[in-house]
Amino acid sequence: MMKMYKNFKQTDANALSEKQREIKHKVGVSYINDENGNDWYELQKTFQPETFKVVFEPEKNIVVALSKDASALFPLNCSIVELESLPDEAKTNAEWVFDGNQVLPRTYTHAEQRQQITRKKNKLMDKATRVIAPLQDAVDLDMATEAEKAALLAWKKYRVLLNRVNISTAPDIDWPIPPDYDA
C-alpha cells in the first residue's frame, strides 16, 4: 500500500507542544505538518526502511528528493510518497515527476523546452565571448600569433552561427560545433 502525505507546511508556533517549543528553541528544529495536520517527525516512523521515499513539489509533481531514509528528507512545501521501486535512472535533477502512481521521466512543455534552449544558447554565447575577448585583444595590440588569429576567426564564425540558432524550432535544434581552440 502506497503511503502519501501532501502539502507540508511550517507548523504554526501556537500549535507546537511545550516540549516541541523547548526543542525548537534549544536546537533550532523546524516542525512541519502535512495538509491533515500530521507531524513530519511522527510520520517518518510509519515508512518501511526498504522502500523509496519520494519528495515532489505539488504543482508540477517534479521530484526534488529521493531516499530510502525518511529522516534524510524534509518535505517543506512539498508532498512525499513511499514507493516499492524506482527506475534505475531516477534522480533529483528536475527531470523526473511523480504521476500519482510512479516516478517517470519528465515531459517538458514547448515553453519549458524553449527556456532550456535559451539558457543553453546564452551559456554557449557567454563562453564564446570569453574565448574571443583575449584573442581580439591580441589582434588589436598586434601581438597575436597565426594560431590565435585563426582561432579568433573560427570563434567569431561560431558565435555568429550560434546567434542565428532559432529557438522556436525547439526541441529540434541544430547546434553549431565550437572550434577546437580553447584559450
C-alpha atoms as an extended CHARMM CRD file, in Angstrom:
* protein
*
       183  EXT
         1         1  MET       CA              0.0000000000        0.0000000000        0.0000000000  PROA      1               0.0000000000
         2         2  MET       CA              1.4500000000        3.3150000000       -1.1080000000  PROA      2               0.0000000000
         3         3  LYS       CA              1.6270000000        5.9970000000        1.5950000000  PROA      3               0.0000000000
         4         4  MET       CA              1.3560000000        9.5990000000        0.5270000000  PROA      4               0.0000000000
         5         5  TYR       CA              1.3510000000       12.7400000000        2.6220000000  PROA      5               0.0000000000
         6         6  LYS       CA              0.6480000000       16.0140000000        0.9040000000  PROA      6               0.0000000000
         7         7  ASN       CA              1.4790000000       19.6890000000        1.1410000000  PROA      7               0.0000000000
         8         8  PHE       CA              3.7920000000       20.0340000000        4.1150000000  PROA      8               0.0000000000
         9         9  LYS       CA              3.8260000000       23.4920000000        5.6390000000  PROA      9               0.0000000000
        10        10  GLN       CA              5.6320000000       25.0740000000        8.5660000000  PROA      10              0.0000000000
        11        11  THR       CA              3.8060000000       24.2570000000       11.7770000000  PROA      11              0.0000000000
        12        12  ASP       CA              2.2070000000       27.2990000000       13.3790000000  PROA      12              0.0000000000
        13        13  ALA       CA              4.1790000000       28.1970000000       16.5140000000  PROA      13              0.0000000000
        14        14  ASN       CA              0.9550000000       28.2550000000       18.5500000000  PROA      14              0.0000000000
        15        15  ALA       CA              0.2330000000       24.6520000000       17.5400000000  PROA      15              0.0000000000
        16        16  LEU       CA              3.5110000000       23.3280000000       18.9510000000  PROA      16              0.0000000000
        17        17  SER       CA              3.5170000000       21.4480000000       22.2140000000  PROA      17              0.0000000000
        18        18  GLU       CA              5.5370000000       22.8160000000       25.1010000000  PROA      18              0.0000000000
        19        19  LYS       CA              8.1610000000       20.1160000000       24.5140000000  PROA      19              0.0000000000
        20        20  GLN       CA              8.3470000000       20.9770000000       20.8010000000  PROA      20              0.0000000000
        21        21  ARG       CA              8.7610000000       24.6670000000       21.5890000000  PROA      21              0.0000000000
        22        22  GLU       CA             11.5610000000       23.8500000000       24.0000000000  PROA      22              0.0000000000
        23        23  ILE       CA             13.3460000000       21.6770000000       21.3970000000  PROA      23              0.0000000000
        24        24  LYS       CA             12.8160000000       24.3070000000       18.7050000000  PROA      24              0.0000000000
        25        25  HSD       CA             14.3130000000       26.9620000000       20.9720000000  PROA      25              0.0000000000
        26        26  LYS       CA             17.2990000000       24.8420000000       22.0890000000  PROA      26              0.0000000000
        27        27  VAL       CA             18.1970000000       23.0960000000       18.8330000000  PROA      27              0.0000000000
        28        28  GLY       CA             16.5310000000       25.1930000000       16.1690000000  PROA      28              0.0000000000
        29        29  VAL       CA             14.3590000000       22.3540000000       14.8640000000  PROA      29              0.0000000000
        30        30  SER       CA             11.6670000000       23.2480000000       12.3530000000  PROA      30              0.0000000000
        31        31  TYR       CA              8.3720000000       21.4360000000       12.5800000000  PROA      31              0.0000000000
        32        32  ILE       CA              6.2100000000       20.7790000000        9.5560000000  PROA      32              0.0000000000
        33        33  ASN       CA              2.7910000000       19.2070000000        9.1140000000  PROA      33              0.0000000000
        34        34  ASP       CA              1.0070000000       17.7700000000        6.1060000000  PROA      34              0.0000000000
        35        35  GLU       CA             -2.3900000000       19.0750000000        4.9810000000  PROA      35              0.0000000000
        36        36  ASN       CA             -4.0860000000       16.7670000000        7.5010000000  PROA      36              0.0000000000
        37        37  GLY       CA             -2.0480000000       18.0990000000       10.4260000000  PROA      37              0.0000000000
        38        38  ASN       CA              0.2840000000       15.0840000000       10.6910000000  PROA      38              0.0000000000
        39        39  ASP       CA              3.7010000000       15.9060000000       12.1820000000  PROA      39              0.0000000000
        40        40  TRP       CA              6.5910000000       15.0510000000        9.8480000000  PROA      40              0.0000000000
        41        41  TYR       CA              8.7690000000       13.5970000000       12.6030000000  PROA      41              0.0000000000
        42        42  GLU       CA              5.9740000000       11.2530000000       13.6910000000  PROA      42              0.0000000000
        43        43  LEU       CA              5.1770000000       10.2530000000       10.0880000000  PROA      43              0.0000000000
        44        44  GLN       CA              8.7730000000        9.1720000000        9.4830000000  PROA      44              0.0000000000
        45        45  LYS       CA              8.1840000000        6.2200000000       11.8170000000  PROA      45              0.0000000000
        46        46  THR       CA              5.4130000000        4.8950000000        9.5420000000  PROA      46              0.0000000000
        47        47  PHE       CA              7.6450000000        4.3620000000        6.4960000000  PROA      47              0.0000000000
        48        48  GLN       CA              9.2130000000        0.9990000000        5.7310000000  PROA      48              0.0000000000
        49        49  PRO       CA             13.0410000000        1.0000000000        5.7400000000  PROA      49              0.0000000000
        50        50  GLU       CA             13.4210000000       -0.7790000000        2.3670000000  PROA      50              0.0000000000
        51        51  THR       CA             11.0920000000        1.4610000000        0.3410000000  PROA      51              0.0000000000
        52        52  PHE       CA             11.8650000000        4.6190000000       -1.5690000000  PROA      52              0.0000000000
        53        53  LYS       CA             10.5890000000        7.9100000000       -0.2210000000  PROA      53              0.0000000000
        54        54  VAL       CA              9.9990000000       10.4370000000       -2.9920000000  PROA      54              0.0000000000
        55        55  VAL       CA              9.5800000000       14.1460000000       -2.2560000000  PROA      55              0.0000000000
        56        56  PHE       CA              7.8420000000       16.0470000000       -5.0320000000  PROA      56              0.0000000000
        57        57  GLU       CA              6.6270000000       19.5900000000       -5.4310000000  PROA      57              0.0000000000
        58        58  PRO       CA              2.8420000000       19.6290000000       -5.5640000000  PROA      58              0.0000000000
        59        59  GLU       CA              2.1670000000       21.8820000000       -8.5470000000  PROA      59              0.0000000000
        60        60  LYS       CA              4.0140000000       20.0390000000      -11.3350000000  PROA      60              0.0000000000
        61        61  ASN       CA              4.8690000000       16.8780000000       -9.3500000000  PROA      61              0.0000000000
        62        62  ILE       CA              8.5780000000       17.3690000000      -10.0320000000  PROA      62              0.0000000000
        63        63  VAL       CA             10.7450000000       15.0410000000       -7.9430000000  PROA      63              0.0000000000
        64        64  VAL       CA             13.0080000000       17.0880000000       -5.6650000000  PROA      64              0.0000000000
        65        65  ALA       CA             14.4290000000       14.3730000000       -3.3730000000  PROA      65              0.0000000000
        66        66  LEU       CA             14.7280000000       10.5830000000       -3.1990000000  PROA      66              0.0000000000
        67        67  SER       CA             15.8970000000        8.4080000000       -0.3360000000  PROA      67              0.0000000000
        68        68  LYS       CA             15.2550000000        5.1470000000        1.4320000000  PROA      68              0.0000000000
        69        69  ASP       CA             15.9230000000        7.0130000000        4.6780000000  PROA      69              0.0000000000
        70        70  ALA       CA             12.9490000000        9.2350000000        5.5140000000  PROA      70              0.0000000000
        71        71  SER       CA             14.9630000000       11.0740000000        8.1600000000  PROA      71              0.0000000000
        72        72  ALA       CA             17.2470000000       12.3760000000        5.3890000000  PROA      72              0.0000000000
        73        73  LEU       CA             14.3140000000       14.2490000000        3.8440000000  PROA      73              0.0000000000
        74        74  PHE       CA             12.4590000000       17.4390000000        4.7500000000  PROA      74              0.0000000000
        75        75  PRO       CA              9.4010000000       17.9160000000        2.5210000000  PROA      75              0.0000000000
        76        76  LEU       CA              8.6530000000       21.5660000000        3.3500000000  PROA      76              0.0000000000
        77        77  ASN       CA              6.2790000000       22.9880000000        0.6890000000  PROA      77              0.0000000000
        78        78  CYS       CA              6.2180000000       19.5400000000       -0.9260000000  PROA      78              0.0000000000
        79        79  SER       CA              4.4940000000       16.1830000000       -0.7030000000  PROA      79              0.0000000000
        80        80  ILE       CA              6.0170000000       12.7470000000       -0.1040000000  PROA      80              0.0000000000
        81        81  VAL       CA              5.1380000000        9.2700000000       -1.2910000000  PROA      81              0.0000000000
        82        82  GLU       CA              6.5140000000        5.8600000000       -0.3890000000  PROA      82              0.0000000000
        83        83  LEU       CA              7.1760000000        3.5390000000       -3.3510000000  PROA      83              0.0000000000
        84        84  GLU       CA              8.3900000000       -0.0440000000       -3.6430000000  PROA      84              0.0000000000
        85        85  SER       CA             10.6250000000        0.7130000000       -6.6220000000  PROA      85              0.0000000000
        86        86  LEU       CA             12.0010000000        3.4430000000       -8.8520000000  PROA      86              0.0000000000
        87        87  PRO       CA             13.5330000000        3.4550000000      -12.3200000000  PROA      87              0.0000000000
        88        88  ASP       CA             17.2930000000        2.8780000000      -12.0070000000  PROA      88              0.0000000000
        89        89  GLU       CA             17.9900000000        6.2130000000      -13.6990000000  PROA      89              0.0000000000
        90        90  ALA       CA             15.7140000000        8.2750000000      -11.4360000000  PROA      90              0.0000000000
        91        91  LYS       CA             17.4550000000       11.3130000000       -9.9630000000  PROA      91              0.0000000000
        92        92  THR       CA             16.5920000000       14.5590000000       -8.2330000000  PROA      92              0.0000000000
        93        93  ASN       CA             17.6080000000       16.7040000000      -11.1810000000  PROA      93              0.0000000000
        94        94  ALA       CA             14.1570000000       18.1240000000      -12.0090000000  PROA      94              0.0000000000
        95        95  GLU       CA             13.8860000000       15.7040000000      -14.9380000000  PROA      95              0.0000000000
        96        96  TRP       CA             11.6060000000       13.2520000000      -13.1380000000  PROA      96              0.0000000000
        97        97  VAL       CA              7.9900000000       13.5030000000      -11.9930000000  PROA      97              0.0000000000
        98        98  PHE       CA              5.5980000000       11.5480000000       -9.8050000000  PROA      98              0.0000000000
        99        99  ASP       CA              2.4730000000       10.8790000000      -11.8700000000  PROA      99              0.0000000000
       100       100  GLY       CA              0.3080000000        9.7690000000       -8.9540000000  PROA      100             0.0000000000
       101       101  ASN       CA              1.4530000000        6.1550000000       -9.1790000000  PROA      101             0.0000000000
       102       102  GLN       CA              5.0890000000        6.0510000000      -10.1930000000  PROA      102             0.0000000000
       103       103  VAL       CA              8.1850000000        8.1020000000      -10.9660000000  PROA      103             0.0000000000
       104       104  LEU       CA              8.6010000000        8.7980000000      -14.6880000000  PROA      104             0.0000000000
       105       105  PRO       CA             10.8560000000       10.9270000000      -16.8920000000  PROA      105             0.0000000000
       106       106  ARG       CA              9.5050000000       14.4420000000      -17.1010000000  PROA      106             0.0000000000
       107       107  THR       CA              7.8780000000       15.6100000000      -20.3130000000  PROA      107             0.0000000000
       108       108  TYR       CA              8.6210000000       19.2640000000      -20.9280000000  PROA      108             0.0000000000
       109       109  THR       CA              6.1720000000       21.7190000000      -22.4150000000  PROA      109             0.0000000000
       110       110  HSD       CA              7.1970000000       23.6050000000      -25.5260000000  PROA      110             0.0000000000
       111       111  ALA       CA              7.6780000000       26.7430000000      -23.4150000000  PROA      111             0.0000000000
       112       112  GLU       CA              9.9300000000       24.8570000000      -20.9570000000  PROA      112             0.0000000000
       113       113  GLN       CA             11.9570000000       23.4380000000      -23.8550000000  PROA      113             0.0000000000
       114       114  ARG       CA             12.4040000000       26.9490000000      -25.2440000000  PROA      114             0.0000000000
       115       115  GLN       CA             13.5850000000       28.1690000000      -21.8260000000  PROA      115             0.0000000000
       116       116  GLN       CA             16.1300000000       25.3330000000      -21.6280000000  PROA      116             0.0000000000
       117       117  ILE       CA             17.3790000000       26.0570000000      -25.1240000000  PROA      117             0.0000000000
       118       118  THR       CA             17.6060000000       29.7810000000      -24.4080000000  PROA      118             0.0000000000
       119       119  ARG       CA             19.6800000000       29.0560000000      -21.2860000000  PROA      119             0.0000000000
       120       120  LYS       CA             21.9510000000       26.7250000000      -23.2580000000  PROA      120             0.0000000000
       121       121  LYS       CA             22.3260000000       29.2460000000      -26.0740000000  PROA      121             0.0000000000
       122       122  ASN       CA             23.1830000000       32.0360000000      -23.6050000000  PROA      122             0.0000000000
       123       123  LYS       CA             25.7170000000       29.8270000000      -21.8550000000  PROA      123             0.0000000000
       124       124  LEU       CA             27.3940000000       28.9300000000      -25.1520000000  PROA      124             0.0000000000
       125       125  MET       CA             27.3800000000       32.5900000000      -26.2570000000  PROA      125             0.0000000000
       126       126  ASP       CA             28.9850000000       33.6120000000      -22.9590000000  PROA      126             0.0000000000
       127       127  LYS       CA             31.7240000000       31.0120000000      -23.3920000000  PROA      127             0.0000000000
       128       128  ALA       CA             32.3940000000       32.1210000000      -26.9630000000  PROA      128             0.0000000000
       129       129  THR       CA             32.6150000000       35.7520000000      -25.8490000000  PROA      129             0.0000000000
       130       130  ARG       CA             35.0560000000       34.8230000000      -23.0540000000  PROA      130             0.0000000000
       131       131  VAL       CA             37.2750000000       32.9750000000      -25.5380000000  PROA      131             0.0000000000
       132       132  ILE       CA             37.0680000000       35.7260000000      -28.1660000000  PROA      132             0.0000000000
       133       133  ALA       CA             37.9370000000       38.6310000000      -25.8410000000  PROA      133             0.0000000000
       134       134  PRO       CA             41.6480000000       37.8370000000      -25.2040000000  PROA      134             0.0000000000
       135       135  LEU       CA             42.1310000000       36.7190000000      -28.8090000000  PROA      135             0.0000000000
       136       136  GLN       CA             40.6840000000       40.0120000000      -30.0160000000  PROA      136             0.0000000000
       137       137  ASP       CA             42.9590000000       41.8780000000      -27.5830000000  PROA      137             0.0000000000
       138       138  ALA       CA             45.9890000000       40.0900000000      -29.0200000000  PROA      138             0.0000000000
       139       139  VAL       CA             44.9510000000       41.0090000000      -32.5700000000  PROA      139             0.0000000000
       140       140  ASP       CA             44.1510000000       44.6270000000      -31.6140000000  PROA      140             0.0000000000
       141       141  LEU       CA             47.5600000000       45.0150000000      -29.9680000000  PROA      141             0.0000000000
       142       142  ASP       CA             49.3140000000       43.3470000000      -32.9110000000  PROA      142             0.0000000000
       143       143  MET       CA             50.5390000000       40.6060000000      -30.5770000000  PROA      143             0.0000000000
       144       144  ALA       CA             48.5450000000       37.6600000000      -31.9880000000  PROA      144             0.0000000000
       145       145  THR       CA             50.1620000000       34.5370000000      -33.3300000000  PROA      145             0.0000000000
       146       146  GLU       CA             48.8700000000       32.9710000000      -36.5440000000  PROA      146             0.0000000000
       147       147  ALA       CA             47.1320000000       30.3020000000      -34.4320000000  PROA      147             0.0000000000
       148       148  GLU       CA             45.4190000000       32.9990000000      -32.3470000000  PROA      148             0.0000000000
       149       149  LYS       CA             44.2760000000       34.8570000000      -35.4780000000  PROA      149             0.0000000000
       150       150  ALA       CA             42.8270000000       31.6550000000      -36.9220000000  PROA      150             0.0000000000
       151       151  ALA       CA             41.1750000000       30.8180000000      -33.6070000000  PROA      151             0.0000000000
       152       152  LEU       CA             39.6510000000       34.3010000000      -33.3800000000  PROA      152             0.0000000000
       153       153  LEU       CA             38.1260000000       33.9570000000      -36.8270000000  PROA      153             0.0000000000
       154       154  ALA       CA             36.8050000000       30.4690000000      -36.0430000000  PROA      154             0.0000000000
       155       155  TRP       CA             35.2780000000       31.5560000000      -32.7230000000  PROA      155             0.0000000000
       156       156  LYS       CA             33.6750000000       34.6310000000      -34.2710000000  PROA      156             0.0000000000
       157       157  LYS       CA             32.1080000000       32.4750000000      -37.0160000000  PROA      157             0.0000000000
       158       158  TYR       CA             30.8840000000       30.0580000000      -34.3520000000  PROA      158             0.0000000000
       159       159  ARG       CA             29.3660000000       32.9040000000      -32.3370000000  PROA      159             0.0000000000
       160       160  VAL       CA             27.5400000000       34.2330000000      -35.4050000000  PROA      160             0.0000000000
       161       161  LEU       CA             26.1440000000       30.7590000000      -36.1700000000  PROA      161             0.0000000000
       162       162  LEU       CA             25.1810000000       30.3420000000      -32.5210000000  PROA      162             0.0000000000
       163       163  ASN       CA             23.4180000000       33.7060000000      -32.5490000000  PROA      163             0.0000000000
       164       164  ARG       CA             21.3950000000       32.5140000000      -35.5460000000  PROA      164             0.0000000000
       165       165  VAL       CA             20.0970000000       29.4290000000      -33.7290000000  PROA      165             0.0000000000
       166       166  ASN       CA             16.3160000000       29.5870000000      -33.9270000000  PROA      166             0.0000000000
       167       167  ILE       CA             14.8910000000       28.5740000000      -30.5460000000  PROA      167             0.0000000000
       168       168  SER       CA             11.3700000000       28.4110000000      -31.9680000000  PROA      168             0.0000000000
       169       169  THR       CA             12.2600000000       25.0470000000      -33.5030000000  PROA      169             0.0000000000
       170       170  ALA       CA             12.6560000000       23.5140000000      -30.0180000000  PROA      170             0.0000000000
       171       171  PRO       CA             13.4730000000       20.7780000000      -29.2590000000  PROA      171             0.0000000000
       172       172  ASP       CA             14.9930000000       20.0900000000      -32.6920000000  PROA      172             0.0000000000
       173       173  ILE       CA             17.9720000000       22.4360000000      -32.6110000000  PROA      173             0.0000000000
       174       174  ASP       CA             20.9190000000       22.0770000000      -34.9550000000  PROA      174             0.0000000000
       175       175  TRP       CA             23.6940000000       23.4120000000      -32.7300000000  PROA      175             0.0000000000
       176       176  PRO       CA             26.8970000000       24.6440000000      -34.3800000000  PROA      176             0.0000000000
       177       177  ILE       CA             30.0720000000       22.8750000000      -33.3160000000  PROA      177             0.0000000000
       178       178  PRO       CA             32.5190000000       25.0390000000      -31.3670000000  PROA      178             0.0000000000
       179       179  PRO       CA             36.1150000000       25.3440000000      -32.5880000000  PROA      179             0.0000000000
       180       180  ASP       CA             38.7720000000       23.0950000000      -31.0630000000  PROA      180             0.0000000000
       181       181  TYR       CA             40.8270000000       26.0150000000      -29.7900000000  PROA      181             0.0000000000
       182       182  ASP       CA             40.0840000000       26.8760000000      -26.1580000000  PROA      182             0.0000000000
       183       183  ALA       CA             42.0420000000       29.7220000000      -24.6490000000  PROA      183             0.0000000000
